[in-house]
Amino acid sequence: MPKTTMQTAALAPDQLGLMDRYWRASNYLSVGQIYLHDNPLLTRPLVLADIKRILLGHWGTTPGQNFIYVHLNRIIKQYDLSMIYISGPGHGGPAVVANTYLEGSYSEIYPDISQDTVGLQKLFKQFSFPGGIPSHASPECPGSIHEGGELGYSLSHAFGAVFDNPELIAACVVGDGEAETGPLATAWHSNKFLNPNTDGVVLPILHLNGYKIANPTVLARISHQELEQLFRGYGWHPIFVEGSDPDYMHKAMATALDFAVREIKAIKLNAQENRVFERPRWPMIILKSPKGWTGPKIVDGVQIEGTFHAHQVPISNPESKPEHLPLIEEWLRSYRPQELFDSLGRLLPELAELAPKGERRMGANPHANGGLLLKSLQMPDFRDYACAVPKHGVRGVGDTHVLGPFVRDVIKLNQENFRVFGPDETISNGLEAVFETTNRQWEATTKINDEYLAPNGRVMEMLSEHQCQGWLEGYLLTGRHGLFNCYEAFIHIVDSMFNQHAKWLKVTAGLSWRPKIASLNYLLASHVWRQDHNGFTHQDPGFIDHVVNKKAEIVRVYLPPDANCLLSVMDHCLRSKHYVNVVIAGKHPAPQWLDMDAAVKHCAAGIGIWDWASNDTELSNHAETDIVMACCGDVPTLETLAAVSILRKHLPTLNIRVVNVVDLMKLQPQTEHPHGLNDAEFDLLFTENKPVIFAFHAYPSLIHKLTYRRTNHRNIHVRGYKEEGTITTAFDMTVLNDMDRFHLVIDVIDRLPQTGVKGVELKRMLSEKLIEHRQYINQYGVDMPEIRDWKWSDKDE
């Protein structure tokens, strides 16, 4: 008999029998979803027409998850717990669909999937079927906040869900394949950030069934002692449940869960009674059960149960192998559906009674449908934090440093539903002001010289972008708000996580029963143009390219040119719902261009002509405009205006129009993005036939991608990052990528033959200036004084 960490305490025989029947019912429904097109209760012998033509799904993890779910139902009822279920091996979608159907929450949301024979037939047919539902724990499934299509993020989501939810328990099933991913391995350390007073509880259930798609799993092939040492080293109290005999396993699992609940309650009580407490060792369960438990033992002479062959569809389609049809029928009948459902296809009352009631059902818990619980943030007036701009180009302290006090006061006003997440970069990214009102939440050991660490805080920092993203996603999905600040280059680490969240938002936007959640807000500072001290490794603006590939109704990208614009944009983003907002801003001292009133108007429009920097004539008279100088991003704006000042001085007869872009999606046609300009609006800004020199924060190709349908696209010439970088000066970064003021002016001259001799002379002078720049920085290590001390002069000065 396999060992556990404690003696098993037998359930009452009648309760044990009922739970085993409920488990059989969920297993039957799971197999039915994978295979059956018709004949849902096998009221007649199975025929080929009853089987789906294409068989899809994952059986291997499903019976174990069904086993877990029925046992969680028991403790929810017995202890009156508020619990959600997170399926790490989310491809076990049949399990969560089956169990939410059995508990009734599925039919409440989808009345056509009724709790009778007709509903069962629809339930089975829709699974992995055109027009139906995916095979994962998808957004369409009630109770799900984690699809699990991509493995590695379940435990991060679970912790994010319980922050500031002191009554909530997130039961998180971690697959042993998933446990091999980097994000999941790191997520075990999240217990060092959980406050037992103000936060809820994560109950991890590591499901060791031994195999991935075609290989054994690492954690299933190490010794019991090594496995226990591993998780004790992580700071957990592992409770082992291991075996294959259902009678024994039901008793062992019940004992383990009772012990875990008692431990959780004791930890919570101790935290409430003692203001100073040691970091608790939270319980977790390690469940070892066969892959494909209760399924076919041998098919075509190959062992299935307990091997990787059980991972997906263990018996292939009888259309090509007729001898498989009786095997499928035998498997389905092994669960004895006549003992589970009545003649109308309804779960028998004594079994239905096992499920929790109302919102205690895991499929109906409102925390798993966060839009139901979402409360708008209390927002300070962002105008109160304005940077004074008495004239265009006044020197600023750094845009994110101006934003910091605003975020500080958002935290102050929202102590239970707003957090800032970041990988040890909150101060580095210019948000140091937040620590005037809060600390970093930290439950591990502290030392006398630590700063801003406390058991309770609104800033969550761990040097793992995966954890920050996962925590924030879990926090948002359960009805709260947050901000993720990160170095621009390293946000790429969560590219795939962003993908999954954007897909979730896209799908849930079409589900009327899922209200919108707060937007996922990225603040990317320490960006490509001001990573001169860190060098090439830190210089990459490509996250924007990745983001704009997603559905237009989901993504927004903002590049505010100065601090007041940043304040206006961030206020908008924090108030928004159901978007992914990407905001890119600088932290270093930089010119400020717009006072607050002008910034608000500019950001509301998202794009516009800066008349004060332009000298072309009326908008409608396109012929009078010689050149459009467009810019998007703080450094591109600086270099563009510096180029304009050179042009005004040396080629004063040129008619120059300056267009600044804050909302990148304005460049797309309105048919492609709801923020996009129509063609007439675009042409009013960029003309129909004049050269456009466009200085852009990121890769130039993105501007061409966004504008390729526009009338004047052939005349749009983009300067941006072209993968040139090193440890150098700030201005030299722009020179290396041909986006500096000198190259921009040369671009203008090359495209305007009417500049004549003066243009040729200016181009020669600027070419020499570039040589002088190179020689100067190589000798002194800083930019030339005329670069460092450059200031904008208005036309009337």
Protein Blocks (a to p, Z undefined) as FASTA:
>chain_A
ZZdfbdcddddfklmmmmmmmmmmmmmmmmmmmmmmghklopaccdfklpcfbdcddfkl
mmmmmmmmmmmmmmmmmnopadddddfklmlmmmmmmmmmmnommmmmmmmlccbfklmm
mmmmmnopehiacfbdcfklghiabeolaghilmmmmmmmmgoplkbccdddddfklmmp
mklmmmmmmmmmccfklmccdddddddehiafkbccfklmccfklmmmmmmmnopacddd
edjbfklmmmmmmmmmmmmmmmmmmmmmmmmmpmbdcddddddddddddehihiafbggh
iafehpaklmmmmbacfklmmmlmmmmmmmmmmnommlmbcfkopacfklmmmpcchjlp
mklgmklmmklmpccdddddfklmpccdfbghiacfbjklmmmmmmmmmmmmmmmlcccd
dehilmmnopammmmmbccddfbdcdfkbghiafbdcbdcdddfklmmmmmmmmmmnopa
cdddddfklmmmmmmmmmmmmmmmmmmmmmmklccddddddddehifklmmmnommlgcc
klmmmmmmpcfklpccdddfbfklmmmmmmmmmmpghiacdddddfbdcddfbdfklmmm
mmmnopacdfklgccdcfklmmlpmbdcddedjklmmmmmmmmmmmmmmmmmbccddddd
fblmlmpcfklpmkbccfklmmmmnojkbccddddfbdfklmmmmmmmpmklmmpccddd
ehiacdddfklmmmmnopafklmmmmmmmmmmknmmmlmmmmmmmmmmmmmmmmmmmmno
pacfklmmgccddfkZZ
